[in-house]
Amino acid sequence: MVVKATMRAAIYIRVSTEEQANEGFSIEAQKRRLLSYADSQDWEVTEVYIDDGWSAKDLNRPEMKRMMKDVENHLFDVVLVYKLDRMTRSSIDCDQLLKLFEQHSVKFQSCTESFETRTATGRLFIRLVADIAQWERENIAERVRFGMEQMVLEGRRPGGPVPYGYEKDGKTIIPNERNTLRLLRKLYLEGDGLKTVALKLNNMGLLRRGRKWGAFTVWYALDNPYYAGKIRYGAKKSNGKYASRKKEGVVDLLLQDSDQQLVFTWEEYEEHQAEMKRRAFKGHSKVREYWFTGVLTCGKCGSKMSGRYHQNKRQDGSYKKILSYICTNRQEGKGCTMPMFRQELVEKLIMEHIESITLDNEQLQEIAVSAEMDDVKDQRILLEQELAKIRERRKKWQRMYADDLIDEDELRSHTADEKNNEQQILKLLSEMPQEPDYEASEPNNLLFRLPDLWDVLDDKEKHDLILDIFDNITLHTPLDRARGRKGKFIPASIESVTYK
């Protein structure tokens, strides 16, 4: 009697930051479903990969990279996911993964979708699904951007909150709030840092519509050209594509004159902008040099990592101070082999992590902010068009089930997805304000604004901001006691992140 070998299965789980609170996409919910499916197929689950808090915009995820390496090492026979979009949302990345699986005779299986990777037709179908999903997302985003750009060209604000200092019409100055903004600028130009300015304003009782000032809201007030008579919308890289971070070489897409009353003259705006740039390039303050103490954890033993420094002698005889982080167990000689991480490497890893989750967040924000556009009627039409498309797709799935093109489980899965999308749009329509809610969308999400804010903070403000945002950042490297070479960091990644 021939005994059939048990299939070795690897399950891959991913949730983005925005989905962490959604029970349907939670790690535990996906894991339960995947283990149950593997058991029903008599597969042995030999590997589990979990990317917690990572977007699917690319493959630059710690567990995804580990899984791809393990595919090459033939550690399993099939990769199992809850849905295709848990693995990737990019048609290019989907194609890359399928080719990798094919090269190493690894099958791919979704437990909620019927994909057959053993045939050319099945592989083509997967690629088509990925292509259509990517096209649909990009098409929605482009339509929203086009509508907002047109509003700016007409001299109208592209929705969103009315800036602090203005009445609801976005044009009439509120005198006492204008005075607060003038004082904010004065304190900054006198040498105070962003957080110090915020503390002084709060201590004076000069709150921002009942809310305390913070480092970001002070920066935003100084950076916003609306106070100097111009509307700014969007940012593109020099190649014309939209950038997710200002550090990618972006240029302003639109900077249009508008007719609101001014808080600052344009000359004043340019003056404090120049000061912000000067501070960004003058070097770090000496208040506190370690930015990440208190949040870093060793990925090898689980201990905290603390700051440490040494000095390198330059050719001119001067010394350069090198700041690093070391596992406390290694520092105390308790056997941990975790290498030291230079501060510049940790900074790079954190900014890359934020960038990896920013795209999904920005797309969601663009659609949410579009619901607060001044021309509410136009936006309602856009949402109703999307609602009609969802309902048409639901009919399509029912027709495909009637024609035996999909089974009952697939019909239920697709119908549930479309119902969830429909409910979200209906909720937006029901809550669409008659007037834009100028407080609801205040740009105070420090995590996604951190790359823009980082360069204008001093060392103490950087450390305080990191403590405000992050609860824990676990670092990982496959190496033991390694040292980076000149101009090159050790290979490393962020294993997991938790937030305050």
C-alpha positions in Angstrom: 0.0 0.0 0.0 1.3 3.4 -1.0 1.0 6.0 1.8 0.5 9.5 0.5 2.9 12.0 2.1 1.3 14.8 4.2 1.4 18.2 2.6 3.5 20.7 4.6 1.6 24.0 4.8 2.8 27.5 5.7 0.1 30.0 6.7 0.7 33.7 6.1 -1.3 36.3 8.0 -1.2 40.1 7.6 -3.1 43.0 9.1 -2.4 46.6 8.4 -2.5 49.3 11.2 -6.0 50.4 10.1 -7.4 46.8 10.2 -6.0 45.8 13.6 -9.3 46.8 15.3 -11.4 44.9 12.8 -12.3 41.5 14.2 -12.9 40.1 10.7 -9.3 40.7 9.8 -7.7 40.2 13.2 -4.7 38.0 13.5 -6.5 35.5 15.7 -9.5 35.4 13.4 -7.3 34.7 10.3 -5.3 32.1 12.2 -8.4 30.2 13.4 -9.8 30.0 9.9 -6.5 29.0 8.3 -5.7 26.2 10.9 -9.3 24.9 10.4 -8.9 24.9 6.7 -5.5 23.1 6.8 -7.0 20.5 9.2 -9.8 19.9 6.7 -7.3 19.2 4.0 -5.1 16.9 6.2 -2.2 19.4 5.8 0.5 19.7 8.5 1.1 23.4 9.4 4.9 23.6 9.7 5.4 27.4 9.5 3.4 30.5 10.5 4.2 34.0 9.3 2.5 37.0 10.8 3.1 40.6 9.6 1.3 42.7 12.2 0.7 46.3 11.3 2.1 46.1 7.7 0.5 47.3 4.5 0.3 45.1 1.4 1.6 47.9 -0.9 4.8 46.1 -1.5 6.7 43.0 -0.3 9.0 44.9 2.1 7.6 43.1 5.2 9.7 41.1 7.7 7.7 37.9 7.7 7.0 38.1 4.0 10.7 38.3 3.3 11.3 35.4 5.7 8.6 33.3 3.9 10.1 34.0 0.5 13.5 32.8 1.7 11.9 29.7 3.2 10.2 29.0 -0.2 13.6 28.9 -1.8 14.7 26.4 1.0 11.8 24.1 0.3 10.5 24.2 3.9 6.8 23.6 2.9 4.7 22.5 0.0 1.8 25.0 0.0 1.2 28.6 1.1 -2.2 29.2 2.7 -3.8 32.7 3.1 -7.2 33.9 4.2 -7.6 36.1 1.1 -5.3 37.1 -1.8 -5.1 40.7 -0.5 -3.6 39.4 2.8 -0.6 38.5 0.7 -0.5 41.3 -1.8 -2.5 44.1 -3.3 -0.1 44.7 -6.1 -0.4 42.9 -9.4 3.4 43.1 -10.0 4.1 41.6 -6.6 1.5 38.9 -7.1 3.2 37.9 -10.3 6.6 37.9 -8.6 5.3 35.6 -5.8 3.5 33.2 -8.2 6.7 32.9 -10.2 8.7 32.2 -7.1 6.2 29.5 -6.0 6.2 27.9 -9.4 10.1 27.8 -9.5 10.2 25.9 -6.2 7.0 23.7 -6.8 5.1 25.4 -4.0 1.3 25.7 -4.3 -0.7 28.7 -3.3 -4.2 28.5 -1.7 -6.7 31.0 -0.4 -9.2 29.5 2.0 -12.0 32.0 0.9 -11.3 32.1 -2.9 -11.0 29.3 -5.5 -7.6 29.7 -7.2 -6.0 26.8 -9.0 -2.3 27.5 -9.4 -1.5 24.2 -11.0 -2.9 25.2 -14.4 -2.1 28.1 -16.7 -5.8 29.2 -16.6 -5.8 29.3 -12.8 -2.6 31.3 -12.6 -4.0 33.8 -15.2 -7.2 34.1 -13.2 -5.2 35.1 -10.0 -3.3 37.7 -12.0 -6.5 39.1 -13.4 -8.1 39.4 -10.0 -5.0 41.3 -8.7 -4.9 43.5 -11.8 -8.6 44.4 -11.4 -8.3 45.1 -7.7 -5.3 47.4 -8.2 -6.9 49.2 -11.1 -10.1 49.8 -9.1 -8.2 51.3 -6.1 -6.1 53.5 -8.3 -9.1 54.7 -10.3 -11.0 55.8 -7.2 -8.0 57.6 -5.8 -7.4 59.4 -9.1 -11.0 60.5 -9.4 -10.9 62.0 -5.9 -7.6 63.7 -6.6 -8.9 65.2 -9.9 -11.9 66.6 -8.1 -9.9 68.2 -5.4 -7.3 69.6 -7.8 -10.1 71.3 -9.8 -11.5 72.9 -6.7 -8.1 74.4 -5.9 -7.7 75.7 -9.4 -11.0 77.5 -8.9 -9.7 79.1 -5.7 -11.8 76.9 -3.3 -10.4 74.8 -0.5 -10.4 71.0 -1.4 -12.5 70.1 1.6 -11.2 69.0 5.0 -11.1 71.0 8.2 -11.3 74.8 8.2 -7.9 75.9 9.6 -7.7 77.2 13.1 -8.1 81.0 13.1 -11.0 81.1 10.7 -14.8 81.1 10.8 -16.7 78.2 9.2 -16.6 80.0 5.8 -12.8 79.6 5.8 -12.3 83.2 4.9 -13.2 85.4 7.9 -10.6 85.8 10.7 -11.4 85.0 14.3 -9.4 87.9 16.0 -8.3 86.1 19.2 -7.3 83.0 17.3 -5.3 85.1 14.9 -3.5 86.7 17.9 -2.6 83.2 19.2 -1.1 82.3 15.8 0.9 85.5 15.8 2.2 84.7 19.3 3.0 81.1 18.2 5.1 82.5 15.4 6.8 85.0 17.6 7.8 82.4 20.2 9.2 80.1 17.5 11.3 82.9 15.9 12.6 83.8 19.4 14.2 80.4 19.6 11.7 78.1 21.3 11.2 74.6 19.9 7.9 73.3 18.7 7.0 71.4 21.9 8.1 74.4 24.1 5.9 76.7 22.1 3.0 74.3 22.6 3.6 74.1 26.3 3.7 77.9 26.7 0.5 78.4 24.8 -1.2 75.7 26.8 0.0 77.2 30.1 -1.4 80.6 29.0 -4.7 78.9 28.5 -4.6 79.6 24.7 -6.1 76.3 23.6 -6.8 75.3 20.1 -10.6 75.2 20.1 -10.7 73.5 23.5 -7.7 71.2 22.7 -4.1 71.4 23.8 -1.4 72.4 21.4 1.2 69.8 20.5 4.5 69.7 18.6 2.7 68.7 15.4 -0.1 71.3 15.5 2.5 74.1 16.1 4.5 72.8 13.1 1.3 72.6 11.0 0.4 76.2 11.8 3.8 77.4 10.7 3.9 75.2 7.6 0.4 75.9 6.3 0.5 78.6 3.5 -3.2 79.1 3.9 -2.5 81.6 6.6 -0.5 83.6 4.1 -3.1 83.6 1.4 -2.4 80.5 -0.6 -4.1 77.1 -1.0 -1.7 74.1 -1.2 -2.9 70.7 -2.4 -1.0 67.5 -3.0 2.6 66.6 -3.6 4.2 64.8 -6.4 7.7 63.4 -7.0 9.8 64.9 -9.8 8.7 61.9 -12.0 5.1 63.0 -11.7 3.9 60.3 -9.4 2.4 60.9 -6.0 4.8 60.7 -3.1 4.0 59.2 0.3 6.7 61.2 2.0 8.1 64.7 1.5 11.6 63.2 1.7 11.1 61.5 -1.7 12.0 64.6 -3.6 8.5 66.0 -3.9 7.4 69.3 -5.4 4.2 71.2 -4.6 1.5 70.1 -7.0 -0.7 73.2 -6.6 -0.1 76.5 -4.8 -3.0 78.7 -5.7 -3.8 82.3 -4.5 -7.0 82.6 -2.5 -9.0 85.5 -1.1 -9.3 84.7 2.7 -8.1 87.2 5.3 -4.5 86.8 6.2 -2.8 85.8 9.5 0.7 86.2 8.1 2.0 88.1 5.1 3.7 86.0 2.4 7.0 87.6 3.5 6.4 86.6 7.1 5.6 83.0 6.0 8.8 82.8 4.0 10.7 84.1 7.0 9.6 81.5 9.4 9.8 78.8 6.7 13.5 79.7 6.3 14.0 79.4 10.1 12.4 75.9 10.1 14.7 74.8 7.3 17.7 76.3 9.1 16.9 74.4 12.2 16.5 71.2 10.2 20.0 71.4 8.8 22.0 73.0 11.7 22.6 69.7 13.5 21.2 68.1 16.6 20.8 69.9 19.9 22.6 68.6 23.1 19.5 68.3 25.2 19.1 64.6 24.8 20.9 62.6 22.1 19.3 59.2 22.3 15.9 59.3 20.5 14.7 55.8 20.9 15.5 54.8 24.5 12.5 53.3 26.3 10.8 51.7 23.3 13.4 49.4 21.7 13.3 45.6 22.4 15.8 42.9 21.4 14.3 40.5 18.9 16.6 37.7 20.1 16.0 37.6 23.9 13.2 40.1 24.5 15.2 42.5 26.7 15.1 46.2 26.4 17.8 48.0 24.5 19.7 51.0 25.9 21.8 53.8 24.5 25.6 53.5 24.1 28.2 55.5 22.3 31.8 55.4 21.2 34.0 57.9 19.3 35.7 57.5 15.9 38.8 59.6 15.1 38.5 61.6 11.9 41.4 62.3 9.5 41.6 65.9 10.8 42.2 64.6 14.4 38.7 65.5 15.6 36.3 62.8 17.0 32.9 61.8 15.7 30.4 60.5 18.3 28.7 57.3 17.2 25.3 56.6 19.0 24.1 53.0 19.2 21.6 50.8 21.0 22.6 47.6 22.7 20.6 44.7 24.3 20.8 45.0 28.1 21.4 41.3 28.4 24.4 41.5 26.1 25.7 44.5 27.9 25.5 42.7 31.2 27.2 39.6 29.8 24.1 37.3 30.0 24.7 35.5 26.7 22.6 37.5 24.1 24.3 37.8 20.7 22.2 40.7 19.4 24.5 43.2 17.5 24.4 46.8 18.4 22.2 49.0 16.2 23.4 52.5 15.2 20.9 55.3 15.8 20.9 56.1 12.1 19.9 52.6 11.3 17.0 52.6 13.8 15.8 55.9 12.4 15.9 54.5 8.9 14.0 51.3 9.9 11.2 53.3 11.7 10.8 55.7 8.8 10.6 52.8 6.3 8.0 51.2 8.6 5.8 54.3 8.6 6.2 54.6 4.8 5.1 51.0 4.4 1.8 51.7 6.0 1.3 55.2 4.8 -0.1 54.4 1.3 -3.2 52.5 2.6 -3.7 55.2 5.2 -3.4 58.0 2.7 -5.9 56.4 0.3 -8.4 56.0 3.2 -7.8 59.6 4.3 -8.3 61.0 0.8 -11.7 59.3 0.5 -12.7 60.3 4.1 -11.6 63.9 3.6 -13.4 64.0 0.3 -16.6 63.5 2.2 -15.9 66.8 3.9 -15.5 68.8 0.7 -17.2 72.1 0.4 -19.2 70.9 -2.6 -21.1 68.3 -0.6 -23.5 67.6 -3.5 -20.7 66.6 -5.8 -19.2 64.3 -3.2 -22.6 62.6 -2.5 -22.8 61.8 -6.2 -19.4 60.2 -6.1 -20.3 58.0 -3.1 -23.7 57.1 -4.7 -21.9 56.0 -7.9 -19.6 53.8 -5.9 -22.6 52.4 -4.1 -24.3 51.5 -7.4 -21.1 49.7 -8.5 -21.1 47.6 -5.4 -24.7 46.6 -5.8 -24.0 45.7 -9.5 -21.1 43.5 -8.4 -23.3 41.7 -5.9 -25.7 40.9 -8.8 -22.7 39.6 -10.8 -21.7 37.2 -8.0 -25.2 35.9 -7.8 -25.3 35.3 -11.6 -21.9 33.5 -11.5 -23.3 31.3 -8.7 -26.4 30.5 -10.7 -24.2 29.6 -13.7 -22.0 27.3 -11.5 -18.9 29.5 -12.0 -18.4 29.9 -8.2 -19.5 27.7 -5.3 -21.7 28.7 -2.3 -18.7 29.5 0.0 -17.3 31.9 -2.6 -20.7 33.5 -3.1 -21.0 34.0 0.7 -17.5 35.4 0.9 -17.9 37.9 -1.9 -21.4 38.9 -0.8 -20.1 39.6 2.7 -17.3 41.7 1.4 -19.6 43.8 -0.8 -22.1 44.1 2.1 -19.3 45.5 4.3 -18.3 48.0 1.6 -21.9 49.0 1.1 -22.5 49.6 4.8 -19.4 51.8 5.0 -20.6 54.0 2.1 -24.1 54.2 3.5 -22.6 55.2 6.9 -20.6 58.0 5.1 -23.8 59.2 3.3 -25.8 59.2 6.5 -23.2 61.1 8.4 -22.3 63.6 5.6 -22.4 67.0 7.3 -24.2 70.0 5.9 -21.2 72.0 6.8 -17.6 70.7 6.9 -16.6 69.5 10.4 -13.6 71.6 10.9 -12.5 69.7 14.1 -13.2 66.1 13.1 -10.3 65.9 10.6 -7.7 68.0 12.4 -4.4 66.6 11.0 -3.1 65.3 14.4 -2.1 61.8 13.5 1.4 61.9 14.7 2.4 58.5 13.3 1.8 59.4 9.7 3.1 62.9 10.1 6.3 61.9 11.8 8.5 61.9 8.7 7.4 65.5 7.8 7.9 66.7 11.4 11.1 64.9 12.3 13.7 67.2 10.8 12.4 70.3 12.6 12.5 68.8 16.1 15.4 69.0 18.5 16.7 65.8 20.3 14.4 66.1 23.3 11.3 66.7 21.2 12.2 63.7 19.0 12.5 61.4 22.1 9.3 62.8 23.6 7.4 62.3 20.3 8.7 58.7 20.0 7.4 58.0 23.5 4.1 59.6 22.7 3.6 57.4 19.6 5.2 54.0 20.3 4.8 51.6 23.1 7.4 49.0 21.8 9.5 48.5 18.7 11.2 45.0 18.4 14.3 44.9 16.2 15.4 41.8 14.3 18.6 40.7 12.5 19.6 37.2 11.4 23.2 38.0 12.4 25.0 37.5 15.7 27.4 40.1 17.2 27.9 41.6 13.7 29.2 45.0 13.0 28.3 47.2 10.0 31.0 48.3 7.6 31.8 51.9 6.8 28.9 53.4 4.9 26.8 50.2 5.2 24.4 49.0 8.0 23.9 45.5 9.1 20.9 43.7 7.6 18.0 44.4 10.0 14.3 44.9 10.2 11.5 45.8 12.5 9.9 42.6 13.8 6.9 44.1 15.5 5.5 47.4 16.6 2.9 48.4 19.2 1.5 51.9 19.7 0.3 54.0 22.6 
